[in-house]
Amino acid sequence: MKRFWKFGAVMVALALVAAACGDDDADTDTTATTAAATTTSTAPAGAVPGLVTEGSLILVTTGNFPPFTKINESTGDNEGYSIDVAKEIASRLGLTIELPTVDFVAELEGLSQGLYDMADSGIWPNAARQEAGFVFSTPMTSTGIVAQVRAEDAATSPGLTMGAMAGLTVGGIQGSSQEAFVLDNADALGYDEYLGFTGAAEGLQALRQGRVDVLSQDTLVAGFASVTFDDLGVAGPTVEAHPLSITFREGTEAKRDVIDVVIKQMIADGAIADIQKKWFGTCLPIPDDINAVGPYTTLPGGDCDVPTAGPPEVPDLVEDGSLILVTTGNFPPFTKINESTGDNEGYSIDVAKEIASRLGLTIELPTVDFVAELEGLSQGLYDMADSGIWPNAARQEAGFVFSTPMTSTGIVAQVRAEDAATSPGLTMGAMAGLTVGGIQGSSQEAFVLDNADALGYDEYLGFTGAAEGLQALRQGRVDVLSQDTLVAGFASVTFDDLGVAGPTVEAHPLSITFREGTEAKRDVIDVVIKQMIADGAIADIQKKWFGTCLPIPDDINAVGPYTTLPGGDCS
């Protein structure tokens, strides 16, 4: 038996190949009013709806698809990546775990009949399964399809190469994605015969016995087998890079959604990384969603240090070698000018500096008012803008594109501290007689202008930045300042004469903004942002400027409440 430590290197190689071979055919809001501690708690057992057996989580697997699920010959226990993930989910939900095993066809049939809560023998949430009455968790890793061969044939076998398999007999697991690939592409692959098997062990036995020449295999399973057994190897291209998710029966989405929250916590807090390293020898990329097309680049949170080939090239930079972020310098804690040093500081600034550092670029930080910030970006004067910008529909339609979200916020009323207990804040129908202010061009301004009749205030005044708005509030020229939740919280903690009042409304993501047409630049920077979310860098910057970790929405159109914290120390 080969030494297990080699598995990590094999998995990195196979995963990188799979990532480069994506499927060409795949095409009541609440936010805290201040930067007080944010925590995400798992649901108690009673909060998991639709369990087959009360107090228990039943995961069905084949017990025959290592390293996802396998029966330990010494103890009889079901072990593997899927098993450890399910045990951790059950533990966090206060449930016991049951682990029945059946063949793969019966696994999905029994799930559809309601015999089990969920299934996970390394299952691809592809379109066919979505259409067949199954729903899926957020992905927890990624894989591909590759040819498992006898070691003696590894150097000469064409593997799963189109048009090169004449004379070969191919095998696969009945009902699997690997079987579907070779059957759907039979004419193009050109093999002579196909044989289906009930599980991986039966397929590998047939391969060893010479009854098949190639076994169409999951990339991770093939890598595990080739490292574990000297007589097995892999050959040819890795194809069909795809996500892997836990499978649920259609109609149990409420149960899936509760478990999904736990999975996202596990991805963020390093639990998934630890289980990946235990069974795969390394961290593997996690697709953004079940329909995501590779290459996949985002690693889970936790200790996932892997060697890199150096920073990628960033296309369409305004100036070669430099990343230009424009902000207002007037929207703390996102961006503010340090009065002592003259430096631009804040959450947005630290994020941009870290991005530039990881990409081997210098950073430039010009400041303008908010209206000019977006106008200059649209004219191509800057690479990106970030003064706490909401990637809302209006901005998407106005010619801007956005990074993955990096935090979340809302809109709240900033008031004088003496009025905090009595002011209605931004309460519909309760603002008669009040003068309201906001930053020109901001989402906070848009909210009060779009809802002017419903809010019922007397007058609106627009200001060029937060400092000007706060000055007008202090001077009594406005009674309420429509403000970003995090900015209002920062101001009320920093200054004794300021407070917040009334409801927090319009919970929303915050993202870096780019000009339409620079999606290639955005995509490279997005990879870095996702790495920073996973490896704890975003958490550290959040805690520096907000005093706590804050939830990160899944995408720019996600509706709150948001529950997924970034990777790193967010206890």
C-alpha positions in Angstrom: 0.0 0.0 0.0 1.3 3.4 -0.9 1.9 6.0 1.8 -1.2 8.0 2.4 0.6 11.4 2.5 0.9 11.2 -1.2 -2.8 11.6 -1.6 -2.8 15.3 -1.1 -0.4 15.8 -4.0 -2.5 13.6 -6.2 -5.7 15.4 -5.2 -4.2 18.8 -5.9 -3.1 17.7 -9.4 -6.5 16.1 -10.2 -8.5 19.0 -8.7 -6.5 21.5 -10.8 -7.1 19.5 -14.0 -10.8 19.2 -13.1 -11.0 22.9 -12.4 -9.7 23.7 -15.9 -12.2 21.4 -17.6 -15.6 22.9 -16.6 -18.8 21.7 -18.3 -19.1 23.8 -21.4 -22.8 23.0 -21.6 -23.7 24.4 -18.1 -25.1 27.5 -18.7 -38.4 40.8 6.6 -35.0 42.4 6.5 -33.0 42.8 9.7 -29.6 44.2 10.4 -28.1 45.3 13.8 -28.3 49.0 14.3 -24.8 49.3 15.6 -21.6 47.3 15.3 -22.5 45.2 18.4 -21.4 41.6 18.5 -22.9 39.4 15.8 -23.3 35.7 16.5 -24.7 32.8 14.4 -26.2 30.0 16.4 -27.2 26.6 15.1 -30.8 25.5 15.4 -31.9 23.2 18.2 -33.1 19.7 17.2 -36.7 20.7 17.4 -36.1 23.4 14.8 -35.3 20.9 12.0 -38.5 20.3 10.2 -39.5 17.2 8.4 -37.2 14.7 10.0 -38.0 11.1 9.2 -37.4 10.1 12.8 -37.8 12.7 15.5 -34.4 13.6 17.1 -32.4 11.7 14.5 -30.8 12.6 11.2 -30.7 9.7 8.7 -28.0 9.9 6.0 -28.1 7.1 3.4 -24.9 6.2 1.5 -23.6 3.2 -0.3 -20.8 2.5 2.2 -18.9 1.6 -1.0 -17.5 4.8 -2.4 -14.3 5.7 -0.6 -13.2 8.3 0.5 -16.8 9.5 0.8 -18.2 6.4 2.4 -16.7 3.0 3.2 -17.2 0.3 5.8 -14.3 -0.2 8.1 -13.5 -3.9 7.9 -12.3 -4.1 11.5 -15.1 -2.2 13.2 -18.0 -2.4 10.7 -18.4 1.4 11.0 -19.3 3.5 8.1 -16.5 6.1 7.6 -15.5 8.8 5.1 -15.8 12.4 4.1 -19.6 12.3 3.8 -20.0 10.5 7.1 -17.8 13.0 9.0 -19.7 16.0 7.5 -23.1 14.4 8.4 -21.9 13.6 12.0 -20.8 17.2 12.5 -24.1 18.6 11.1 -26.1 16.3 13.5 -23.9 17.3 16.4 -24.4 21.0 15.8 -28.2 20.5 15.5 -28.4 18.3 18.7 -29.4 15.2 16.7 -28.3 11.6 16.7 -27.1 10.2 13.4 -28.2 7.1 11.6 -26.1 5.7 8.6 -27.9 3.0 6.6 -26.2 1.7 3.5 -27.8 0.5 0.2 -26.6 0.4 -3.5 -26.6 3.8 -5.3 -29.8 3.3 -7.3 -31.6 2.3 -4.1 -30.0 5.3 -2.3 -31.8 7.8 -4.5 -35.0 5.7 -4.8 -35.3 5.4 -1.0 -34.7 9.1 -0.5 -37.4 9.9 -3.0 -39.8 7.6 -1.0 -39.1 9.5 2.2 -37.1 6.7 3.9 -34.1 8.9 4.6 -33.5 12.5 5.4 -30.6 13.0 3.0 -28.2 11.1 0.8 -24.5 11.7 0.1 -22.3 9.3 -1.8 -20.4 12.0 -3.6 -23.5 13.3 -5.5 -23.4 15.8 -8.4 -26.4 18.1 -8.2 -26.8 18.1 -12.0 -29.7 19.2 -14.0 -31.1 15.7 -14.5 -31.3 15.1 -10.8 -32.8 18.6 -10.2 -35.5 17.7 -12.7 -36.0 14.2 -11.1 -37.4 15.6 -7.9 -34.3 16.2 -5.8 -33.0 19.4 -4.1 -29.5 20.0 -2.8 -27.4 21.7 -0.2 -24.8 24.3 -0.9 -21.8 22.6 -2.4 -19.1 21.3 0.0 -16.4 20.4 -2.4 -15.7 19.8 -6.1 -14.6 17.0 -8.3 -14.6 15.7 -11.9 -14.7 12.4 -13.9 -11.5 10.5 -14.8 -10.5 7.1 -16.0 -9.4 4.6 -13.4 -7.1 2.0 -15.0 -4.7 -0.7 -14.0 -1.3 0.9 -13.0 0.4 -1.0 -15.8 -1.8 0.7 -18.4 -1.7 4.2 -16.9 1.0 5.5 -19.3 -0.6 4.2 -22.5 -4.4 4.2 -21.8 -6.3 7.0 -23.6 -8.6 7.3 -20.6 -11.9 9.0 -21.4 -10.6 10.6 -24.6 -13.2 11.3 -27.3 -12.6 9.1 -30.4 -9.7 7.2 -28.9 -11.4 4.3 -27.0 -12.0 1.8 -29.8 -11.7 -1.8 -28.7 -12.0 -0.9 -25.0 -14.6 -2.1 -22.4 -15.7 0.6 -20.0 -17.3 0.3 -16.6 -19.1 2.5 -14.2 -21.4 2.5 -11.1 -25.0 2.1 -12.0 -27.0 5.3 -11.7 -23.9 7.5 -11.2 -22.9 10.6 -13.0 -19.8 8.7 -14.2 -22.0 6.1 -15.9 -24.2 8.8 -17.4 -21.1 10.5 -18.9 -19.9 7.4 -20.8 -23.4 6.4 -21.9 -24.3 9.9 -23.1 -21.1 10.1 -25.0 -20.9 6.6 -26.3 -20.6 7.4 -30.0 -18.0 10.2 -29.4 -15.9 8.1 -27.0 -16.0 5.1 -29.4 -15.6 2.3 -26.8 -16.8 -1.2 -27.7 -18.8 -2.2 -24.6 -20.1 -0.8 -21.3 -20.6 -2.8 -18.0 -22.5 -1.3 -15.0 -21.7 -2.3 -11.4 -23.5 -1.8 -8.1 -20.6 0.0 -6.4 -17.0 1.1 -6.6 -15.6 -2.1 -5.0 -17.4 -4.2 -7.7 -16.1 -1.9 -10.5 -12.5 -2.0 -9.2 -12.6 -5.8 -8.9 -13.8 -6.1 -12.5 -10.9 -3.7 -13.5 -8.3 -5.8 -11.7 -9.7 -9.0 -13.3 -9.5 -7.5 -16.8 -13.3 -7.6 -17.4 -13.1 -3.8 -18.1 -10.2 -1.8 -19.4 -11.4 1.6 -18.0 -13.6 2.5 -15.1 -15.3 5.8 -15.4 -14.7 7.2 -11.9 -15.1 10.2 -9.7 -11.8 12.1 -9.6 -11.5 11.9 -5.8 -12.4 8.3 -5.6 -10.0 7.4 -8.4 -7.2 9.4 -6.7 -7.9 7.7 -3.4 -7.9 4.2 -5.0 -4.7 4.9 -7.0 -2.8 6.0 -3.8 -4.2 3.2 -1.7 -3.5 0.4 -4.1 -0.3 -0.1 -6.0 -2.0 -1.9 -8.9 -4.4 1.0 -9.8 -3.8 4.3 -11.5 -5.5 7.1 -13.5 -5.2 8.0 -17.1 -6.3 10.5 -19.7 -8.1 13.8 -19.2 -10.2 14.8 -16.2 -13.6 16.0 -17.5 -16.8 17.4 -16.3 -15.6 19.5 -13.3 -18.6 19.8 -10.9 -19.9 20.6 -7.4 -20.8 17.9 -4.8 -23.7 18.4 -2.5 -25.9 16.6 0.0 -29.2 15.5 -1.7 -32.7 15.9 -0.3 -36.2 14.9 -1.5 -38.2 17.6 -3.2 -40.7 19.0 -0.7 -38.2 19.0 2.2 -36.6 22.3 1.3 -37.3 23.6 4.8 -35.2 20.8 6.3 -32.5 21.4 3.6 -32.4 25.2 4.4 -31.8 24.6 8.2 -29.0 22.1 7.3 -27.6 24.5 4.7 -27.1 27.2 7.4 -24.9 24.7 9.3 -23.0 23.7 6.2 -22.1 27.3 5.5 -21.0 27.8 9.0 -18.8 24.7 8.7 -17.3 26.0 5.4 -16.6 29.3 7.1 -15.2 28.1 10.5 -12.7 25.6 9.2 -14.7 22.4 9.9 -15.1 21.4 6.3 -11.4 22.2 5.6 -10.4 19.8 8.5 -12.6 17.0 7.1 -11.3 17.6 3.6 -7.7 17.3 4.8 -8.5 14.2 6.8 -10.0 12.3 3.8 -8.4 14.0 0.7 -5.1 15.1 2.2 -5.7 18.8 1.2 -8.3 21.5 0.9 -10.3 21.4 -2.3 -12.2 24.3 -3.9 -15.9 24.9 -3.2 -18.1 26.1 -6.0 -20.3 29.1 -5.3 -23.6 27.2 -6.0 -24.9 23.9 -7.4 -24.9 25.2 -11.0 -21.5 26.8 -10.9 -19.2 26.0 -13.8 -15.4 25.5 -13.2 -12.7 26.5 -12.7 -13.3 26.6 -9.0 -10.9 28.6 -6.9 -12.5 29.4 -3.5 -11.1 27.3 -0.7 -13.0 26.7 2.6 -12.2 28.8 5.7 -9.5 27.4 8.0 -5.9 26.3 7.5 -5.8 25.7 3.7 -2.3 26.9 2.9 -1.4 25.5 -0.5 1.5 26.4 -2.8 0.7 29.0 -5.5 2.2 29.8 -8.8 2.3 33.6 -8.0 -0.4 36.2 -8.5 -2.5 36.1 -11.7 -2.3 38.9 -14.2 -5.1 41.5 -13.8 -6.5 42.6 -17.1 -7.8 46.1 -18.0 -6.0 48.0 -15.2 -6.2 51.8 -15.7 -2.4 52.0 -14.9 -0.1 49.0 -15.3 1.1 47.7 -12.0 -1.4 49.7 -9.9 -4.9 49.2 -8.6 -6.9 52.4 -8.3 -9.7 52.4 -5.7 -11.8 55.6 -5.5 -13.7 56.4 -2.3 -15.2 59.6 -0.8 -12.7 59.6 2.2 -15.8 60.8 4.0 -17.8 57.7 5.0 -16.3 56.1 8.2 -15.7 53.3 9.1 -15.4 52.5 5.3 -13.2 55.4 4.3 -12.0 58.4 6.2 -9.0 60.8 6.1 -6.8 60.6 9.2 -6.5 64.2 10.4 -3.0 63.6 11.7 -1.4 61.8 8.8 -3.6 62.7 5.9 -3.9 59.0 5.0 -7.1 57.4 3.7 -8.2 54.7 6.2 -11.1 52.3 6.8 -12.6 49.0 6.1 -12.7 49.5 2.3 -9.2 50.8 2.3 -7.7 47.8 4.2 -9.6 45.4 2.0 -8.3 47.0 -1.2 -4.7 47.1 0.2 -4.9 43.4 0.9 -6.2 42.7 -2.6 -3.5 44.7 -4.2 -0.8 43.0 -2.0 -2.0 39.6 -3.0 -2.0 40.5 -6.7 1.5 42.1 -6.5 0.1 45.6 -7.3 0.6 49.0 -5.8 -2.5 50.8 -4.5 -3.8 54.3 -5.3 -6.5 55.9 -3.2 -8.0 59.0 -4.8 -11.0 60.7 -3.1 -14.0 62.5 -4.6 -17.6 63.1 -3.5 -20.0 60.1 -3.9 -21.7 61.3 -7.2 -18.3 61.9 -8.8 -17.0 58.5 -7.4 -19.5 56.6 -9.6 -19.3 59.0 -12.5 -15.5 58.8 -12.6 -15.7 55.0 -12.4 -18.1 54.8 -15.3 -15.7 57.1 -17.3 -12.8 54.6 -16.7 -10.8 56.9 -14.4 -10.5 54.3 -11.7 -10.4 50.5 -11.4 -13.0 50.2 -8.7 -15.1 52.1 -6.2 -16.0 51.2 -2.6 -17.5 53.7 -0.2 -19.9 51.1 1.3 -21.8 50.5 -1.9 -25.0 48.5 -2.2 -25.1 46.5 -5.5 -28.8 47.2 -6.0 -30.9 46.7 -9.1 -30.7 50.4 -10.0 -26.9 50.4 -10.1 -26.8 47.1 -11.9 -29.0 48.6 -14.6 -26.9 51.8 -14.6 -23.8 50.1 -16.1 -22.0 48.8 -13.0 -20.9 45.3 -12.1 -19.9 44.1 -8.6 -17.7 41.8 -6.6 -18.9 39.1 -4.4 -20.3 40.7 -1.2 -17.8 41.3 1.7 -20.3 42.3 4.4 -23.9 43.4 5.0 -25.6 46.4 6.4 -28.9 48.3 6.4 -30.3 51.8 6.6 -31.1 53.5 9.9 -31.9 57.0 11.3 -28.9 58.9 12.7 -30.2 61.4 15.2 -28.9 63.7 17.9 -28.4 61.7 21.1 -30.9 63.8 23.0 -33.6 62.8 20.5 -32.7 59.0 20.3 -35.4 58.0 22.8 -38.2 59.9 21.1 -37.4 60.1 17.4 -39.5 57.9 15.2 -36.5 57.4 12.9 -37.4 56.1 9.5 -40.8 54.9 10.5 -43.5 55.0 7.7 -46.2 57.6 8.4 -44.5 58.9 11.6 -42.2 61.6 10.3 -44.5 64.6 9.9 -42.8 67.9 10.6 -39.3 66.5 10.3 -36.5 67.5 8.0 -34.5 64.5 6.7 -31.0 64.5 5.2 -28.9 62.0 3.3 -25.7 61.7 1.1 -26.3 62.7 -2.5 -26.4 59.7 -4.8 -26.5 57.2 -2.0 -28.8 54.3 -1.3 -29.8 56.0 1.9 -30.9 59.1 0.0 -32.8 56.9 -2.6 -34.7 55.2 0.2 -36.1 58.4 1.7 -36.8 60.0 -1.7 -38.5 56.8 -3.1 -40.6 56.5 0.1 -41.3 60.3 0.6 -45.1 60.0 0.7 -45.1 56.9 3.0 -42.6 58.3 5.4 -44.4 61.7 5.5 -41.5 64.0 6.4 -41.6 67.7 5.5 -38.3 68.4 3.7 -35.3 66.6 2.4 -31.7 68.0 2.2 -28.9 66.3 0.3 -25.2 66.5 1.3 -21.9 65.7 -0.4 -20.7 63.4 2.3 -21.3 61.9 5.8 -19.3 64.7 7.5 -21.5 67.4 6.0 -24.6 65.5 6.9 -23.5 65.0 10.5 -22.7 68.7 10.8 -26.2 69.6 9.6 -27.7 67.2 12.1 -25.7 68.7 15.0 -26.6 72.2 13.9 -30.3 71.3 13.8 -30.7 71.9 10.1 -32.0 68.3 9.8 -33.8 66.2 12.4 -32.9 62.8 10.9 -30.0 61.7 8.7 -30.8 58.6 6.6 -27.6 56.6 7.2 -25.8 53.4 6.5 -26.3 51.2 9.7 -22.5 50.6 10.1 -21.7 54.3 9.6 -24.4 55.3 12.0 -23.2 52.8 14.6 -19.6 54.0 14.2 -20.7 57.7 14.6 -22.9 57.0 17.6 -20.0 55.2 19.4 -17.4 57.8 18.4 -19.4 60.9 19.3 -21.4 61.3 22.5 -23.9 63.8 20.9 -25.0 61.3 18.2 -27.3 58.2 18.4 -29.6 56.0 16.3 -33.4 55.7 16.4 -36.3 53.8 14.9 -36.2 50.7 12.8 -33.3 49.4 10.7 -34.6 48.8 7.2 -33.4 47.5 3.8 -30.8 44.9 4.9 -28.5 44.5 2.0 -25.0 43.3 0.7 -22.0 45.6 0.2 -19.6 45.0 -2.7 -16.8 46.6 -4.6 -18.1 48.3 -7.7 -16.6 48.1 -11.3 -17.5 49.6 -14.6 -19.5 47.4 -17.0 -17.1 45.9 -19.5 -14.4 45.2 -17.0 -15.8 41.9 -15.8 -12.5 40.1 -16.5 -10.8 42.4 -14.0 -13.6 42.0 -11.6 -13.4 38.2 -11.9 -9.7 38.1 -11.0 -10.3 40.3 -8.0 -13.3 38.3 -7.0 -11.1 35.2 -6.6 -8.9 37.1 -4.2 -11.9 38.4 -2.2 -13.3 34.8 -1.9 -9.9 33.6 -0.6 -9.8 36.5 1.9 -13.4 35.6 3.1 -12.3 31.9 3.5 -8.9 32.4 5.1 -9.9 34.9 7.8 -8.5 38.1 6.3 -12.0 39.7 5.9 -12.9 38.6 9.4 -9.8 40.4 10.8 -10.6 43.6 8.9 -14.2 43.5 9.9 -13.2 43.1 13.6 -10.7 46.0 13.3 -13.3 48.4 11.9 -16.7 47.1 13.1 -15.6 45.4 16.4 -17.0 42.1 15.3 -17.5 39.7 12.4 -20.6 40.5 10.3 -22.6 38.1 8.0 -21.7 37.9 4.4 -24.6 37.5 1.9 -24.3 34.6 -0.6 -24.6 36.9 -3.6 -25.3 40.5 -4.6 -29.0 39.9 -4.9 -29.4 37.9 -1.6 -32.2 39.0 0.7 -31.6 39.0 4.5 -31.5 37.9 7.1 -27.9 36.9 6.5 -26.3 34.3 8.7 -23.0 33.1 7.2 -19.9 34.6 8.9 -16.5 34.8 7.2 -13.8 32.2 7.8 -11.4 32.9 10.7 -11.9 33.7 14.3 -15.5 34.8 14.6 -16.3 33.4 18.0 
